[in-house]
Amino acid sequence: MSLPPPDTPRSSGSASSPLSASPGVPDSPPVPGSPSWSPVLHSATPLAGRVAIVTGAGQGLGAAEASALAAAGTHVVVNDLAGPALDAVVEQIRATGGSVVACPGDVADWPTGEALIKTAVETFGGLDVLVNNAGVLRDRMIFSMSEQEWDTVVRVHLRGHFVTSRFATAWWRDRSKETGGPVYARIINTASEAFLLGSAGQPNYAAAKGGIVSLTLATARGCLKHGVRVNAICPRARTAMTGELMGPAPDGLDPLSPDRVTPLVVHLAGPAGALITGEIFVVHGDVVALMGPPTVRAVFHAAAGHWTDLELDAALSTVFTSDPPRPGFVCEETIPLAESTFGESPSP
Ligand SMILES: NC(=O)c1ccc[n+]([C@@H]2O[C@H](COP(=O)([O-])OP(=O)(O)OC[C@H]3O[C@@H](n4cnc5c(N)ncnc54)[C@H](O)[C@@H]3O)[C@@H](O)[C@H]2O)c1
């Protein structure tokens, strides 16, 4: 397969080899030039002709991200568990002239990751953007959590991010080796402020999201020279996942609409994303906050080269004065960025 240089969008889909092995891939997905394609709407954006995968795109943030990328002229492979929700997203994107195919499946399954990349390459001629978004909740305090509640959440979020990233980065690395230079490649992962806060009722979710942040950093470092840019967003949006917590949408414009999150995703997917990697953003409403890295808070040295308990007490008791103690490695600064969302207040 001949490949465009990193700054050259794919000019059209190569629908000549539809994947018989991938469920849900139609014989003739809309591509530029097909009757359902609107070149006037799509051809002017910097993402026109690129190819993106969005996981968990059957509803909520993933559906909004897939629609926004399609509206920007990107060919989109949408993934979710097979069902009418995913079919409806495909229909909706096609109805507005977007180029989309479905590749259903459990995102944490190895074959699904493989099928997603294969679908992008064989249907549209390549892969430029991976949006890892699929997720579930099984909220429970740590002392009540079942084995299955832990495994399900860590599997879908953390393993689900890994599996797709594994196949996407392998494909990009091969292209980079072929061309002898960096390729155009973006991964946008989905973390959560739960990892910053250490949400007490979500130890599985907070741990998985913290893992996704670390995976983001490791992937960004590991694939930098091949051109891959990897960032994570911590969104807030009123969706099926958060509707109960956030309550009904207000009349008029909803500051917590998933559509408020999509501009950053499209931006990171676009050319400007070339200079952004290994970063964590909080995004909702009119807010985009760039998180700083953890800092070294205090350093102590043992006088004789190794610590005695007395010496440790003397050193650490200068810092830990609060009784009861407060969880120290917690970031609550993002909570008041919006006037109201989760109704959370900093923990006592
Ligand atoms: N909504 C928020 O305020 C918020 C806040 C922080 C993080 N997030 C994260 O954003 C992402 C999207 O959340 P949302 O609010 O749109 O939730 P949602 O429940 O509306 O959508 C999640 C989608 O993921 C799909 N999914 C679940 N398991 C899957 C699997 N194994 N394989 C493929 N698809 C699967 C679901 O079917 C669903 O369509 C999640 O990763 C979530 O943790 C959301």
The ligand as an SDF file (V2000), in Angstrom:
LIG
                    3D

 44 48  0  0  0  0  0  0  0  0999 V2000
  -19.4610   11.9080   31.1980 N   0  0  0  0  0  0  0  0  0  0  0  0
  -18.5450   12.3850   32.0250 C   0  0  0  0  0  0  0  0  0  0  0  0
  -18.7390   13.4020   32.7400 O   0  0  0  0  0  0  0  0  0  0  0  0
  -17.2170   11.7140   32.1080 C   0  0  0  0  0  0  0  0  0  0  0  0
  -16.2980   12.1630   33.0680 C   0  0  0  0  0  0  0  0  0  0  0  0
  -15.0350   11.5950   33.1090 C   0  0  0  0  0  0  0  0  0  0  0  0
  -14.7020   10.5910   32.2090 C   0  0  0  0  0  0  0  0  0  0  0  0
  -15.6230   10.1420   31.3140 N   0  0  0  0  0  0  0  0  0  0  0  0
  -15.2290    9.0740   30.4120 C   0  0  0  0  0  0  0  0  0  0  0  0
  -15.6580    9.3560   29.0980 O   0  0  0  0  0  0  0  0  0  0  0  0
  -15.8980    8.1320   28.3990 C   0  0  0  0  0  0  0  0  0  0  0  0
  -17.2780    8.1660   27.7720 C   0  0  0  0  0  0  0  0  0  0  0  0
  -18.2170    8.2810   28.8160 O   0  0  0  0  0  0  0  0  0  0  0  0
  -19.7390    8.7130   28.5710 P   0  0  0  0  0  0  0  0  0  0  0  0
  -20.0670    9.6630   29.6420 O   0  0  0  0  0  0  0  0  0  0  0  0
  -19.9670    9.0800   27.1560 O   0  0  0  0  0  0  0  0  0  0  0  0
  -20.4500    7.3280   28.9300 O   0  0  0  0  0  0  0  0  0  0  0  0
  -21.5990    6.5120   28.1990 P   0  0  0  0  0  0  0  0  0  0  0  0
  -21.9920    5.4540   29.1510 O   0  0  0  0  0  0  0  0  0  0  0  0
  -22.6380    7.4350   27.6790 O   0  0  0  0  0  0  0  0  0  0  0  0
  -20.8270    5.8790   26.9440 O   0  0  0  0  0  0  0  0  0  0  0  0
  -19.8730    4.8680   27.0800 C   0  0  0  0  0  0  0  0  0  0  0  0
  -19.9460    3.9880   25.8560 C   0  0  0  0  0  0  0  0  0  0  0  0
  -18.9430    2.9670   25.9560 O   0  0  0  0  0  0  0  0  0  0  0  0
  -19.5240    1.7640   25.4950 C   0  0  0  0  0  0  0  0  0  0  0  0
  -18.8320    0.5880   26.0110 N   0  0  0  0  0  0  0  0  0  0  0  0
  -18.8820    0.0810   27.2760 C   0  0  0  0  0  0  0  0  0  0  0  0
  -18.1520   -1.0260   27.3620 N   0  0  0  0  0  0  0  0  0  0  0  0
  -17.6270   -1.2500   26.1360 C   0  0  0  0  0  0  0  0  0  0  0  0
  -16.7790   -2.2380   25.5980 C   0  0  0  0  0  0  0  0  0  0  0  0
  -16.3170   -3.2440   26.3620 N   0  0  0  0  0  0  0  0  0  0  0  0
  -16.4250   -2.1600   24.2840 N   0  0  0  0  0  0  0  0  0  0  0  0
  -16.8840   -1.1470   23.5130 C   0  0  0  0  0  0  0  0  0  0  0  0
  -17.6950   -0.1700   23.9640 N   0  0  0  0  0  0  0  0  0  0  0  0
  -18.0590   -0.2220   25.2690 C   0  0  0  0  0  0  0  0  0  0  0  0
  -20.9560    1.8180   25.9980 C   0  0  0  0  0  0  0  0  0  0  0  0
  -21.7900    0.8920   25.3090 O   0  0  0  0  0  0  0  0  0  0  0  0
  -21.2920    3.2730   25.7240 C   0  0  0  0  0  0  0  0  0  0  0  0
  -21.8280    3.4700   24.4470 O   0  0  0  0  0  0  0  0  0  0  0  0
  -15.6920    7.0190   29.4250 C   0  0  0  0  0  0  0  0  0  0  0  0
  -14.3870    6.5050   29.3050 O   0  0  0  0  0  0  0  0  0  0  0  0
  -15.8470    7.7350   30.7460 C   0  0  0  0  0  0  0  0  0  0  0  0
  -15.1830    7.0850   31.7910 O   0  0  0  0  0  0  0  0  0  0  0  0
  -16.8640   10.6750   31.2480 C   0  0  0  0  0  0  0  0  0  0  0  0
  1  2  1  0
  2  3  2  0
  2  4  1  0
  4  5  1  0
  4 44  2  0
  5  6  2  0
  6  7  1  0
  7  8  2  0
  8  9  1  0
  8 44  1  0
  9 10  1  0
  9 42  1  0
 10 11  1  0
 11 12  1  0
 11 40  1  0
 12 13  1  0
 13 14  1  0
 14 15  2  0
 14 16  1  0
 14 17  1  0
 17 18  1  0
 18 19  2  0
 18 20  1  0
 18 21  1  0
 21 22  1  0
 22 23  1  0
 23 24  1  0
 23 38  1  0
 24 25  1  0
 25 26  1  0
 25 36  1  0
 26 27  1  0
 26 35  1  0
 27 28  2  0
 28 29  1  0
 29 30  1  0
 29 35  2  0
 30 31  1  0
 30 32  2  0
 32 33  1  0
 33 34  2  0
 34 35  1  0
 36 37  1  0
 36 38  1  0
 38 39  1  0
 40 41  1  0
 40 42  1  0
 42 43  1  0
M  CHG  2   8   1  16  -1
M  END
$$$$
